Amino acid sequence: MRLSRRSNVDPFIVMDVMEAAARAEASGRHIIHMEVGQPGTGAPSGARAALVAAMEKSALGYTVALGLPSLRARIARLYDERHDIDLDPARVVVTSGSSAGFLLAFTALFDAGDRVALGAPGYPSYRQILRALSLEPVDIETRVEDRYQPVAGDLPHDIAGLIVASPANPSGTMLDRTALTALIEACQARNAAFVSDEIYHGIEYERKAVSALEITDDAYVINSFSKYYSMTGWRIGWMVVPKGHVRTVERLAQNMFICPPHASQIAALAAMECGAELEANLGVYAANRSLMLAGLPRAGFERIAPPDGAFYVYADVSGITEDAHILARDILDKAGVSVTPGLDFDKARGTGTLRFSYARATADIEEGLARLETYMRAAGHIR
């Protein structure tokens, strides 16, 4: 049988890197994982306990397509707590992870052939999901002086939408209120949809992230329990949509997904009450960030934009190598540290960049930085 043209999407290189690291571990080597954007901790203890209790009482069958009303209401209250926003729970849609949110958003907002802008470097699955939906991704090349975030003056006039992330993957940088407002207004001037990826909200260091909902109701906001709530494998997230779009998204969700996983919804609701445990995780990320900002330059990785949030550092290594993929493989082979080459994030310039994740335990980060410095010294990149 023939394959569709739209199925011809690029692989997610970080997953290939994870497989190579797993093979190295299977051979008996101790690998330090700086490649994957996944917390080293599991779901909060309260979330796990709530699910155990629920399984004793219920078959955990289908829920309604938009998610458990109690979870939608609790998510709406989160926006009051974090952003002082009085959000109608009816606008909250619980999803099977943020990935399902992007599928729903792109299907609801865009028609085949529409051009949708996104910053480069940026999360690679945006681009591949757009292509799989017969949409055209339009990369906006960002600059280190703009902290790898798109600016309003660089947006084309013929786009149907824009996707932004703050804090961003792979850079960890954030848009302040002025920059975010300028991008929203630029989209409004073009009659273009605005999609805000806020999956790393809650993981911020020196200032709080601004939600697009603080500026406008005319946006799609996508979030997840994967990062701050440390629930990657539970595949549970949410989106907030304009009131007039709820029924459209509901119809799509009914047919695409039936409903989000009931078990994950139970756990997610309980996780939102585990503040002390979650803030302890954040303390680990903050300590790791300080180690990275000090240790990476010592190891010869000096060209970085310090992250405001998330748990990544994005480094320009074009002065060290012409092929970051080869460099990453050599670091894994010789130093036992797994890092991600930048081609996933920026097709035009990614051969000269690496992403380092610091989501794991602090002892791993300390060991990884020491190994990187030893490797770079032995390779003659530092003295």
ABEGO torsion letter per residue (X at the ends): XBBBAAABBBBBAAAAAAAAAAAAAAAGBBBBBAABBBBABBBBAAAAAAAAAAAAABAGBBBBAAEBAAAAAAAAAAAAAAAGBBBBAAABBBBBEAAAAAAAAAAAABBBGBBBBBBOBBBAAAAAAAAAAGBBBBBBBBBAAAGGBBBAAABBAABABBBBBOBBOAAGBBBBAAAAAAAAAAAAAAGBBBBBBAAABGBBAABBBBBAAAABABBBBBBBAAAAAGBAAAGBBBBBBBAAAAAAAAAAAAAAAGBBBAAAAAAAAAAAAAAAAAAAAAAAAAAAAAAAAAAAAAAGBABBBBBABEBBBBBBAAAABABAAAAAAAAAAAAGBBBBBAAAABAAAAAABBBBBAABBAAAAAAAAAAAAAAAAAAGABX
